[in-house]
Amino acid sequence: MGHHTISILVLNQSGVLVRVAGMFSRRGFNIESLAVGTTHVPEYSRITAVMQGSDAIVAQVVKQLEKLVEVRAVEILPVNTAVVRDMAMIKVKAEQDKKLEVLQLAETFGAKVVDISNETLMVEITSGKTNTDALIDALSSYGILEMIRTGVVGLQRGDCSIYEKEKCEISDLFDATQVKV
């Protein structure tokens, strides 16, 4: 039972997110993270969902998603061949004598300071889950006042795209069967 990141290319229409989320809900699958946004092609949106389950359960989810009329492509983003990130904004209590410490801590984790006030600092981090969790844990000793996280987003590495999914799968299969001299 591992975490799986599923990327879903859908038509950019109202109600599509409800239909996709409803498919998960009706079958009793929990979505741990959900992010949606339009793509560079205005008629499409991309939904990234993270769920926990066995390979068989995830395969069932993919088959069910592919049956939805608005879904154009579904791919599971493997951990070793995808770039997956989420973003968090964290407002931390940082009195004058602690500001430098918090600034250095943010820099150590690759976070950016996006707001400074008399008593607080707000940092933004775009990173993998482990690094983001570690920053949140480190900042908690200063007093987190507010925090928001986006859902996970990700893209497959390499030359193929979700728009060419079938072509890439055939190409990958063909390349794998070639004998190289």
C-alpha positions as CSV (number, residue, x, y, z in Angstrom):
1,M,0.0,0.0,0.0
2,G,2.0,3.0,-1.3
3,H,1.3,6.5,-2.3
4,H,0.5,6.9,-6.0
5,T,0.4,10.2,-8.0
6,I,-2.1,10.1,-10.8
7,S,-2.1,12.7,-13.6
8,I,-5.4,13.2,-15.4
9,L,-5.9,15.2,-18.6
10,V,-9.5,16.4,-18.8
11,L,-11.6,18.7,-20.9
12,N,-11.6,22.2,-19.4
13,Q,-15.3,22.3,-18.6
14,S,-17.4,23.0,-15.6
15,G,-18.3,20.0,-13.5
16,V,-15.4,17.9,-14.5
17,L,-13.7,18.1,-11.2
18,V,-16.9,17.0,-9.4
19,R,-17.2,14.0,-11.7
20,V,-13.6,12.9,-11.1
21,A,-13.7,13.5,-7.4
22,G,-17.1,11.7,-7.3
23,M,-15.6,8.7,-9.0
24,F,-13.1,8.4,-6.1
25,S,-15.8,9.0,-3.5
26,R,-18.4,6.5,-4.9
27,R,-15.8,3.7,-4.8
28,G,-14.5,4.6,-1.3
29,F,-11.1,5.8,-2.4
30,N,-9.6,8.6,-0.4
31,I,-7.8,11.5,-2.2
32,E,-4.9,12.7,-0.1
33,S,-4.0,15.6,-2.4
34,L,-5.8,17.2,-5.3
35,A,-4.6,20.0,-7.6
36,V,-6.2,21.3,-10.7
37,G,-5.2,23.8,-13.3
38,T,-5.5,24.7,-16.9
39,T,-2.7,23.6,-19.3
40,H,-1.0,25.5,-22.1
41,V,-3.8,24.2,-24.3
42,P,-6.8,26.2,-23.1
43,E,-9.4,23.4,-23.8
44,Y,-7.6,21.1,-21.3
45,S,-7.1,21.1,-17.6
46,R,-4.8,18.7,-15.6
47,I,-5.8,17.1,-12.4
48,T,-3.2,15.6,-10.1
49,A,-4.5,13.3,-7.4
50,V,-2.5,11.5,-4.8
51,M,-4.0,8.4,-3.2
52,Q,-2.8,5.5,-1.1
53,G,-3.5,1.9,-2.2
54,S,-2.1,-1.3,-3.8
55,D,-1.2,-1.5,-7.4
56,A,-4.4,-3.4,-8.1
57,I,-6.5,-0.6,-6.5
58,V,-4.7,2.1,-8.5
59,A,-5.2,0.1,-11.7
60,Q,-8.9,0.0,-11.0
61,V,-9.0,3.7,-10.4
62,V,-7.2,4.4,-13.7
63,K,-9.7,2.1,-15.5
64,Q,-12.7,3.9,-13.9
65,L,-11.2,7.4,-14.7
66,E,-10.7,6.4,-18.3
67,K,-14.4,5.6,-18.6
68,L,-15.4,9.2,-17.8
69,V,-16.3,11.1,-21.0
70,E,-14.3,14.2,-20.2
71,V,-11.1,12.4,-19.4
72,R,-8.6,12.4,-22.3
73,A,-5.7,10.6,-20.7
74,V,-4.6,9.1,-17.3
75,E,-1.1,8.3,-16.2
76,I,0.5,7.2,-13.0
77,L,3.6,9.2,-12.2
78,P,6.3,6.8,-11.1
79,V,8.5,8.1,-8.3
80,N,11.7,7.5,-10.1
81,T,10.7,9.0,-13.5
82,A,8.6,12.0,-12.5
83,V,9.2,15.4,-11.0
84,V,6.6,16.0,-8.2
85,R,6.2,19.1,-6.2
86,D,3.9,20.9,-3.8
87,M,4.0,24.5,-2.5
88,A,3.4,25.8,1.0
89,M,3.1,29.3,2.4
90,I,3.8,29.5,6.1
91,K,3.4,32.5,8.4
92,V,5.6,32.3,11.4
93,K,5.9,34.2,14.6
94,A,9.3,36.0,14.3
95,E,10.0,38.7,16.8
96,Q,12.9,41.0,16.1
97,D,15.5,38.8,17.9
98,K,14.4,35.7,16.0
99,K,14.0,37.1,12.4
100,L,17.5,36.3,11.4
101,E,17.2,32.7,12.6
102,V,14.0,32.2,10.7
103,L,15.5,33.8,7.5
104,Q,18.5,31.5,7.7
105,L,16.3,28.4,8.3
106,A,14.1,29.3,5.3
107,E,17.3,29.7,3.1
108,T,18.6,26.4,4.3
109,F,15.4,24.6,3.0
110,G,15.3,26.6,-0.3
111,A,12.3,28.6,0.8
112,K,11.7,32.3,-0.1
113,V,10.6,35.0,2.2
114,V,7.5,36.6,0.7
115,D,6.4,38.9,3.5
116,I,8.0,40.5,6.5
117,S,6.1,42.4,9.2
118,N,7.0,43.6,12.7
119,E,6.2,40.3,14.4
120,T,5.9,37.7,11.5
121,L,7.6,36.3,8.5
122,M,5.9,34.5,5.7
123,V,7.9,32.0,3.7
124,E,7.0,30.1,0.5
125,I,8.5,26.7,-0.4
126,T,8.1,24.7,-3.6
127,S,9.6,21.3,-3.0
128,G,9.0,17.7,-2.5
129,K,6.8,16.5,0.4
130,T,9.7,15.4,2.6
131,N,11.6,18.7,2.4
132,T,8.4,20.7,2.9
133,D,7.4,18.6,5.9
134,A,10.9,19.1,7.4
135,L,10.7,22.9,7.0
136,I,7.2,22.9,8.6
137,D,8.6,20.9,11.5
138,A,11.6,23.2,11.9
139,L,9.4,26.3,11.9
140,S,6.9,24.9,14.4
141,S,9.2,25.8,17.3
142,Y,8.9,29.5,16.4
143,G,5.1,29.3,16.3
144,I,3.3,28.8,13.0
145,L,0.4,31.2,12.9
146,E,-1.1,30.2,9.5
147,M,-0.2,27.7,6.8
148,I,-1.6,26.7,3.4
149,R,-0.4,23.9,1.1
150,T,-1.3,23.3,-2.5
151,G,-1.9,19.9,-3.8
152,V,0.9,17.9,-5.5
153,V,1.6,18.6,-9.1
154,G,4.0,16.6,-11.3
155,L,5.2,15.8,-14.8
156,Q,6.8,12.7,-16.3
157,R,10.4,13.2,-17.2
158,G,11.7,12.7,-20.7
159,D,10.4,13.5,-24.2
160,C,6.9,12.1,-24.0
161,S,3.9,14.0,-22.7
162,I,0.4,13.1,-21.6
163,Y,-0.9,14.4,-24.9
164,E,1.1,11.7,-26.7
165,K,0.6,9.0,-24.1
166,E,-0.4,6.2,-26.4
167,K,2.4,7.0,-28.9
168,C,5.0,7.0,-26.1
169,E,3.8,3.7,-24.6
170,I,4.1,2.0,-28.0
171,S,7.5,3.7,-28.6
172,D,8.7,2.6,-25.1
173,L,7.6,-0.9,-25.8
174,F,9.2,-0.9,-29.2
175,D,12.5,0.5,-27.8
176,A,12.5,-2.1,-25.0
177,T,12.4,-5.0,-27.5
178,Q,15.2,-3.8,-29.7
179,V,18.6,-5.6,-29.4
180,K,21.4,-3.0,-29.3
181,V,24.7,-3.9,-30.8
